[in-house]
Amino acid sequence: MKTEQHIFSETGGWIKKGEQSLENLAQLVFLFGNTKLLKEQRNIDFVRSAYPGAQIVGCSTAGEILQEEVFNDHIICTAVWFEKSSVEIASEYIDSMEDSFITGEKLAEKLDKEHLVHIMILSEGLNINGSELTKGINHRLNDRIPVTGGLAGDQANFAETVIVHNQAGEKGLVLGIGFYGEHLQVGYGSMGGWDSFGVDREVTRSRGNILYELDGHPALELYKRYLGDHSANLPASALLFPLSLRLKNSETALVRTVLSVNEAEGSMVFAGDLPQGEFVRLMKANTDRLIDGALGAAEMSKTSLRNTSPDLAILISCVGRKLVLKQRVEEELEIIRESIGKNAAIAGFYSYGEICPIKPFDHHCELHNQTMTITLFKEA
């Protein structure tokens, strides 16, 4: 496996990073970038002219990752050439959140073929229930194939997210990237680092990813009391204060973050399900623990790669982490680099949700929020 990377900005144009040349060779290109830039066909045309034989996939972001740096309002282009492996792309349009489960099933069905070793999901970031999407994928695959990925971002605007598949970015699209071949090894890991506090609160009324009541009280009203002055900036300010969801019969808690609020109903829409009868706790950030969480994700991904040196690392971190870490945001990238080694190309984005199994070697994927999620690729 070999990689080649470019970065684009409106002021600087396209700049190549490194000496590698994969023109006319790459089979897959990742594009992570600003929503507006990805909607301009000329930017996709440039990539197509450089890599005419490649499948081009990508998404809008809440920040772009290139090696150990974070950018805003750029496009990060990572071209990949596989010596012995292959890729297939499945796509589905989603009209409403209610179709999230069936969308996951359809994507998995299209990709579930001989020699499939991994699936990466790049999804519409707003009009989607990430929990139902992963449930549909798991249902079709029966937990046989590991799945990672993320939901597209739009800075902290929550206005529009787009997905790229061989043409300018579009709304309402979900991609499944299937990786095939016995020579390809894939490692993955996901971890947060947020601190929960206060009492457990029961989800007394919800529907899927829409939360109406906690402990019998309107959820939005309670949340606003908790946020105080920050409530004026909802839903963006909710990224700083997610909920920890403790599932019955599980030692692991999942983090859930807000996508939108409905003032008239007093309800909140989350990136994933908040099942009625489960318990949640309020959460807050500790910057040192967030960076430790990134290291934990790196170590977990190395474990599932069986501690071999990766060729490529795709990093998907939540926009909430970026907002909290501020000027320290690149520290989580630097500590990942120290962990995975100097040889891997690093690319990625800040997201509205992350997809990954909870433990190394598990194949049952979950929708996470506020985590650093890492997928490592190595072609043996």
C-alpha positions in Angstrom: 0.0 0.0 0.0 1.2 3.5 -0.9 -0.4 6.9 -0.2 -0.1 10.4 -1.6 -1.6 13.6 -0.1 -2.6 17.1 -1.2 -4.1 20.0 0.6 -6.3 22.7 -1.0 -7.3 26.2 0.1 -8.9 29.0 -1.8 -5.9 31.2 -1.2 -3.1 28.6 -1.8 -4.7 26.3 -4.3 -3.6 22.6 -4.4 -0.3 21.8 -2.7 1.3 18.4 -2.8 2.7 16.9 0.4 5.6 14.5 0.2 7.5 12.9 -2.8 5.2 10.0 -3.5 3.5 10.0 -6.9 0.4 7.8 -7.5 -1.0 9.6 -10.5 -3.0 7.1 -12.7 -2.3 4.4 -10.1 -4.5 5.1 -7.0 -7.7 3.0 -6.7 -9.2 5.1 -3.8 -9.1 8.7 -2.8 -10.4 10.2 0.4 -11.5 13.9 0.4 -12.3 15.5 3.8 -13.1 19.2 3.6 -15.2 22.3 3.9 -18.9 21.9 2.8 -18.7 24.8 0.3 -15.5 23.6 -1.3 -16.7 20.0 -1.7 -19.8 21.3 -3.5 -17.7 22.9 -6.2 -17.3 20.4 -9.1 -14.0 22.0 -10.2 -12.4 20.7 -7.0 -13.6 17.2 -7.7 -12.5 17.5 -11.3 -8.9 18.3 -10.3 -8.8 15.1 -8.2 -10.4 13.1 -11.0 -7.8 14.4 -13.5 -4.9 13.3 -11.1 -6.4 9.9 -10.3 -8.6 8.9 -13.2 -8.9 5.3 -12.2 -9.8 5.9 -8.5 -13.1 5.9 -6.6 -13.4 9.3 -4.9 -15.1 9.3 -1.5 -15.3 11.9 1.2 -17.4 14.2 3.4 -17.8 17.7 4.8 -16.2 18.2 8.2 -16.0 20.3 11.4 -12.2 20.4 10.8 -9.7 18.6 8.6 -6.8 16.4 9.8 -3.5 16.1 7.8 -0.7 14.3 9.6 -0.4 16.1 13.0 -2.2 19.3 12.0 -5.8 20.5 12.1 -7.2 22.8 9.4 -10.5 24.6 8.7 -11.9 25.5 5.3 -9.5 23.3 3.4 -9.7 20.0 1.5 -7.4 17.1 2.5 -6.9 14.7 -0.4 -5.4 11.2 0.4 -4.9 8.9 -2.5 -4.3 5.2 -1.8 -2.8 2.5 -4.0 -3.3 -1.1 -3.0 -0.9 -3.7 -4.3 -3.0 -6.8 -3.5 -6.3 -5.6 -2.2 -9.4 -4.0 -3.8 -12.3 -1.7 -2.8 -16.0 -1.4 -3.7 -18.3 1.5 -2.9 -22.0 1.2 -2.1 -24.2 4.2 -1.8 -27.7 4.9 -0.6 -29.8 8.1 -0.3 -31.7 8.7 2.9 -34.9 10.8 2.9 -35.7 10.8 6.6 -34.2 9.6 9.9 -36.8 6.8 10.0 -35.0 5.2 7.1 -31.7 4.9 8.9 -32.0 1.2 9.8 -33.0 0.1 6.3 -30.2 2.2 4.8 -27.7 0.4 6.9 -29.1 -3.0 5.9 -29.0 -2.0 2.2 -25.4 -0.8 2.3 -24.2 -4.0 4.1 -26.1 -6.2 1.7 -24.4 -4.6 -1.3 -21.0 -5.0 0.1 -21.3 -8.4 1.8 -19.3 -10.4 -0.7 -16.4 -12.9 -0.7 -13.1 -11.7 0.8 -14.7 -8.7 2.5 -12.5 -7.8 5.5 -13.8 -4.3 6.5 -16.4 -1.6 5.9 -15.9 2.1 6.4 -19.0 4.3 6.5 -19.2 8.0 5.5 -22.6 9.3 6.2 -24.9 12.3 6.0 -24.4 14.0 9.3 -27.7 15.6 10.2 -30.7 13.8 8.7 -29.6 10.4 10.1 -30.0 8.3 13.2 -26.5 6.9 13.6 -27.7 4.2 16.1 -30.3 2.8 13.7 -27.8 3.0 10.8 -25.3 0.8 12.8 -28.1 -1.5 13.9 -29.1 -2.1 10.3 -25.5 -2.8 9.3 -25.0 -5.2 12.2 -28.3 -7.0 11.5 -27.3 -7.7 7.9 -23.7 -8.7 8.6 -24.6 -10.6 11.8 -21.4 -9.2 13.4 -19.1 -11.0 11.0 -17.3 -8.0 9.6 -15.9 -5.0 11.5 -17.3 -1.5 10.6 -15.8 1.9 11.3 -16.5 5.4 10.0 -18.3 8.6 10.9 -21.0 11.2 10.3 -20.1 14.2 8.2 -19.7 17.6 10.0 -20.3 21.2 9.3 -18.1 23.0 11.8 -20.5 23.9 14.7 -23.1 25.3 12.3 -25.4 22.2 12.0 -26.7 23.6 8.8 -25.7 21.3 5.9 -23.4 18.3 5.5 -22.4 16.7 2.2 -21.0 13.4 1.0 -18.7 13.0 -2.0 -18.9 10.0 -4.3 -17.1 10.7 -7.6 -18.8 14.1 -8.0 -19.5 17.3 -6.1 -20.8 16.8 -2.5 -24.5 16.0 -2.0 -26.8 16.0 0.9 -28.6 12.9 2.1 -26.1 10.4 1.0 -24.5 7.5 2.9 -21.5 5.5 1.6 -20.1 2.1 2.5 -16.5 1.5 1.4 -15.8 -2.2 1.3 -12.2 -3.4 1.6 -11.4 -6.8 0.1 -8.5 -9.2 0.1 -6.6 -11.6 2.5 -3.5 -9.4 2.5 -5.2 -6.4 4.1 -5.1 -6.0 7.8 -7.3 -3.4 9.6 -7.1 -2.2 13.2 -9.6 0.1 15.0 -10.2 1.7 18.3 -12.4 4.4 19.9 -12.2 6.2 23.2 -13.5 9.4 24.8 -12.2 10.8 28.0 -15.2 12.8 29.2 -16.1 12.9 32.9 -19.7 12.2 34.0 -21.1 13.8 37.1 -24.3 14.3 39.0 -27.1 11.8 39.5 -28.4 9.2 37.0 -31.5 10.4 35.2 -34.1 8.1 33.7 -35.2 8.5 30.1 -38.9 8.6 30.8 -40.0 9.6 27.3 -38.2 9.2 24.0 -38.7 8.0 20.5 -35.5 6.7 18.8 -33.0 9.5 19.0 -35.6 12.2 20.1 -35.5 12.8 23.8 -38.7 14.4 25.4 -38.4 13.7 29.2 -35.9 12.9 31.8 -37.2 11.9 35.3 -40.6 13.0 34.1 -39.6 16.5 33.3 -39.1 18.2 29.9 -35.6 17.3 28.7 -34.8 20.6 27.0 -35.9 22.6 30.1 -33.6 20.5 32.4 -30.8 20.7 29.9 -31.1 24.5 29.7 -30.9 24.8 33.5 -27.7 22.8 33.4 -26.2 24.8 30.6 -27.1 28.2 32.1 -25.7 31.0 29.9 -24.5 28.4 27.4 -28.2 27.6 26.5 -28.4 30.7 24.3 -26.1 29.0 21.8 -27.9 25.7 21.5 -27.5 23.3 19.7 -23.8 24.2 19.2 -23.1 24.7 22.9 -24.5 21.2 23.7 -21.3 19.8 22.1 -19.5 20.9 25.3 -22.0 19.0 27.5 -22.9 15.6 26.2 -24.9 12.8 27.9 -23.5 9.4 29.0 -25.9 6.6 28.2 -25.6 3.6 30.5 -27.1 0.5 28.7 -28.7 -2.3 30.7 -26.6 -5.5 30.9 -23.5 -3.6 29.7 -20.4 -2.3 31.5 -19.8 0.2 28.8 -21.4 3.6 28.5 -22.0 5.4 25.1 -21.9 9.1 24.7 -24.7 11.0 23.0 -24.6 14.5 21.7 -27.3 16.9 20.5 -27.9 17.6 16.8 -30.9 20.0 17.2 -33.6 21.2 19.6 -37.3 21.7 19.2 -38.4 24.6 21.4 -42.1 24.0 20.8 -42.0 20.4 21.9 -39.3 20.9 24.6 -37.4 18.0 22.9 -33.8 17.3 21.7 -32.6 15.3 18.8 -29.4 13.3 19.4 -27.0 11.7 16.9 -28.0 8.3 18.3 -30.8 6.5 20.2 -31.7 7.2 23.9 -33.9 4.3 24.7 -36.8 4.8 27.1 -36.1 3.3 30.5 -32.3 3.6 30.2 -30.3 6.0 32.4 -28.1 9.0 31.4 -25.7 11.2 33.3 -24.5 14.7 32.4 -20.9 15.0 31.2 -18.2 17.7 31.1 -14.8 17.9 29.6 -11.3 17.5 31.1 -8.7 18.4 28.4 -6.0 16.1 29.8 -8.4 13.2 29.9 -9.5 13.9 26.3 -5.9 13.7 25.1 -5.4 10.5 27.2 -8.6 9.2 25.4 -6.9 9.7 22.0 -3.9 7.7 23.2 -6.2 5.0 24.4 -7.9 4.8 21.0 -4.5 4.6 19.3 -3.3 1.8 21.6 -6.6 -0.1 21.0 -6.3 0.2 17.2 -2.7 -1.0 17.4 -3.9 -4.0 19.4 -6.5 -5.0 16.8 -3.8 -4.6 14.1 -1.7 -7.0 16.2 0.9 -4.3 16.8 2.2 -4.1 13.3 3.2 -0.8 11.7 0.3 0.7 9.8 0.5 2.2 6.3 -2.6 4.5 6.7 -4.5 5.9 9.6 -8.0 7.5 9.2 -8.8 9.6 12.3 -12.4 10.6 13.0 -12.8 12.8 16.1 -15.9 14.6 17.4 -16.3 18.3 16.9 -17.0 18.6 20.6 -13.5 17.5 21.4 -12.1 20.2 19.0 -14.2 22.9 20.7 -13.0 21.9 24.1 -9.4 21.4 23.3 -9.1 24.7 21.3 -5.4 25.5 20.9 -4.5 22.1 22.3 -6.4 20.2 19.6 -3.3 19.1 17.8 -2.0 17.4 21.0 -4.4 14.5 20.4 -2.9 14.1 16.9 0.7 14.3 18.2 0.1 11.6 20.8 -1.5 9.3 18.2 1.5 9.8 16.0 3.9 8.8 18.8 1.8 5.7 19.4 1.3 4.4 15.8 4.8 5.3 14.5 6.2 7.7 11.9 5.5 5.7 8.7 1.7 5.9 8.5 0.0 8.6 6.5 -2.6 10.3 8.7 -5.8 11.8 7.4 -9.2 12.4 8.9 -11.9 14.8 10.1 -13.9 16.2 13.0 -17.4 14.7 12.9 -20.9 14.7 14.2 -20.6 11.1 15.2 -18.2 8.1 15.1 -18.7 4.5 14.2 -16.6 1.7 15.7 -16.8 -1.5 17.7 -16.3 -1.0 21.5 -13.5 -3.5 21.9 -10.5 -4.7 19.8 -11.4 -7.7 17.6 -15.2 -7.1 18.2 -17.2 -6.8 15.0 -20.4 -5.3 16.5 -20.2 -1.6 15.6 -21.8 1.2 17.7 -22.5 4.9 17.1 -20.3 7.0 19.4 -20.2 10.7 20.1 -17.3 12.7 21.5 -14.7 10.1 20.9 -11.5 9.8 18.9 -12.0 6.9 16.5 -9.0 5.5 14.6 -8.9 3.0 11.7 -5.5 1.6 10.8 -4.7 -0.1 7.4 -1.8 -2.4 6.7 -1.2 -4.4 3.5 0.9 -7.4 4.2 
